[in-house]
Amino acid sequence: MIDPSTKFDEVTRKRVQQVAQASQEVSTKLWFLDLKFETFATPSLVGFAFLAWMTLCLFVLVCSAIYGLANDTALTAIGGILPLAILILLLTILVRVFFESLLIAFRISEHLKDIASAAKSLNEQRTN
């Protein structure tokens, strides 16, 4: 005779596996709902942060151009805007390098995680 508790345990285990799989699928699609913190949110936000930086730089440049043209002659305004544009360009390059450094660090972390899991499975195969 089959023990009913054994059948209940099997059904419960299958349901738990289904819920875990569904949770994993949601976590991969919606990184901000990853409550296990298995994936990093920062790489997804880097593009947005760089776009926000570029928008801010463009806004500052346009505002300074308008202010310069309203208060000074065109030649003086251009003389003030040109160094500002060069400075913004250099800062944008530095910010881009910083963001790429962040992404490199996160990619290294992901690759190391893959290498560690592969080494662990290899060790488990050798022991079995």
Backbone torsions as a table, in degrees:
resi	resn	phi	psi	omega
1	MET	NA	139.4	-178.7
2	ILE	-84.5	131.7	178.9
3	ASP	-73.2	124.8	-178.3
4	PRO	-63.1	-29.7	-179.1
5	SER	-68.4	-30.4	178.0
6	THR	-66.2	-43.3	178.6
7	LYS	-64.8	-39.9	178.2
8	PHE	-63.1	-41.3	179.2
9	ASP	-63.0	-40.3	179.2
10	GLU	-65.4	-43.5	179.4
11	VAL	-64.0	-43.6	179.6
12	THR	-62.9	-43.4	179.1
13	ARG	-61.9	-41.4	178.5
14	LYS	-64.6	-41.5	179.1
15	ARG	-64.1	-42.0	179.1
16	VAL	-63.5	-40.3	178.0
17	GLN	-64.9	-39.3	178.6
18	GLN	-65.2	-42.1	179.1
19	VAL	-65.5	-41.3	179.0
20	ALA	-63.6	-40.3	179.3
21	GLN	-66.9	-43.3	178.4
22	ALA	-63.3	-40.1	177.7
23	SER	-62.7	-40.1	178.6
24	GLN	-64.3	-41.1	179.2
25	GLU	-64.5	-41.3	178.3
26	VAL	-66.3	-40.8	-179.4
27	SER	-63.3	-35.4	179.6
28	THR	-73.3	-34.8	-179.6
29	LYS	-78.3	-40.7	-178.1
30	LEU	-115.9	91.2	-173.5
31	TRP	-60.1	-27.9	-177.8
32	PHE	-77.5	-8.7	175.9
33	LEU	-100.8	12.3	179.4
34	ASP	-78.7	91.3	-176.0
35	LEU	-79.4	-10.8	176.7
36	LYS	-88.0	-10.7	-177.7
37	PHE	56.3	45.7	177.3
38	GLU	-87.5	-26.3	176.9
39	THR	-115.8	152.8	-178.4
40	PHE	-92.2	138.5	178.0
41	ALA	-85.1	-25.5	-174.4
42	THR	-58.1	-44.0	178.7
43	PRO	-59.3	-30.6	178.4
44	SER	-73.5	-28.2	-177.1
45	LEU	-88.7	-14.8	-176.0
46	VAL	-62.0	-44.9	179.0
47	GLY	-60.6	-42.1	178.1
48	PHE	-65.3	-42.4	-179.4
49	ALA	-64.1	-40.6	178.8
50	PHE	-67.2	-39.2	176.8
51	LEU	-63.4	-40.4	177.2
52	ALA	-64.1	-39.7	177.6
53	TRP	-62.4	-45.2	179.8
54	MET	-63.1	-39.9	178.3
55	THR	-64.1	-42.8	178.1
56	LEU	-62.8	-42.8	178.9
57	CYS	-62.7	-43.4	179.0
58	LEU	-63.9	-40.8	178.5
59	PHE	-62.3	-45.8	179.0
60	VAL	-62.0	-42.5	-179.1
61	LEU	-65.4	-43.8	179.5
62	VAL	-66.4	-43.2	179.1
63	CYS	-63.3	-40.5	179.3
64	SER	-68.8	-33.8	177.1
65	ALA	-66.2	-44.8	179.2
66	ILE	-64.1	-44.4	179.4
67	TYR	-63.5	-42.8	-179.8
68	GLY	-65.0	-41.4	179.8
69	LEU	-71.0	-30.0	-179.1
70	ALA	-76.7	-30.0	-173.4
71	ASN	-107.8	-16.9	-177.6
72	ASP	-131.6	178.5	175.1
73	THR	-74.6	166.4	-177.1
74	ALA	-63.1	-39.5	-178.7
75	LEU	-66.7	-40.7	178.0
76	THR	-67.1	-39.9	179.5
77	ALA	-64.1	-43.0	178.8
78	ILE	-65.4	-38.7	177.9
79	GLY	-63.8	-27.4	177.1
80	GLY	-87.0	-32.1	-176.6
81	ILE	-78.3	-34.9	-177.6
82	LEU	-60.1	-49.2	176.6
83	PRO	-63.3	-35.6	177.9
84	LEU	-64.5	-40.7	178.9
85	ALA	-64.8	-40.2	178.1
86	ILE	-65.7	-42.3	178.4
87	LEU	-62.7	-43.3	178.8
88	ILE	-64.0	-39.7	178.0
89	LEU	-62.1	-45.9	178.8
90	LEU	-63.9	-41.8	177.8
91	LEU	-64.9	-37.2	178.8
92	THR	-65.1	-39.3	176.9
93	ILE	-63.9	-43.1	178.8
94	LEU	-64.0	-40.7	178.6
95	VAL	-65.3	-40.1	178.2
96	ARG	-61.8	-44.1	178.7
97	VAL	-62.8	-40.9	178.1
98	PHE	-61.2	-47.1	-179.8
99	PHE	-64.3	-38.8	177.8
100	GLU	-65.9	-35.4	176.0
101	SER	-62.7	-40.9	176.2
102	LEU	-60.4	-46.2	-179.3
103	LEU	-63.6	-37.7	177.8
104	ILE	-62.3	-43.2	179.7
105	ALA	-61.2	-42.4	179.6
106	PHE	-68.8	-37.5	177.8
107	ARG	-67.3	-38.3	176.0
108	ILE	-60.5	-43.5	179.5
109	SER	-61.2	-44.2	179.7
110	GLU	-64.2	-42.2	-179.8
111	HIS	-67.4	-37.9	177.4
112	LEU	-64.9	-36.3	176.8
113	LYS	-63.8	-41.8	177.7
114	ASP	-63.9	-42.5	179.6
115	ILE	-64.4	-41.2	-179.8
116	ALA	-65.3	-40.7	179.8
117	SER	-69.1	-36.0	177.3
118	ALA	-66.4	-40.6	178.8
119	ALA	-66.4	-37.8	179.3
120	LYS	-65.4	-44.6	179.7
121	SER	-66.8	-34.8	177.2
122	LEU	-65.0	-42.4	177.6
123	ASN	-65.2	-37.4	178.1
124	GLU	-66.2	-37.1	178.6
125	GLN	-67.6	-36.9	-179.4
126	ARG	-69.4	-35.9	-179.4
127	THR	-74.6	-25.3	-179.2
128	ASN	-88.3	NA	NA
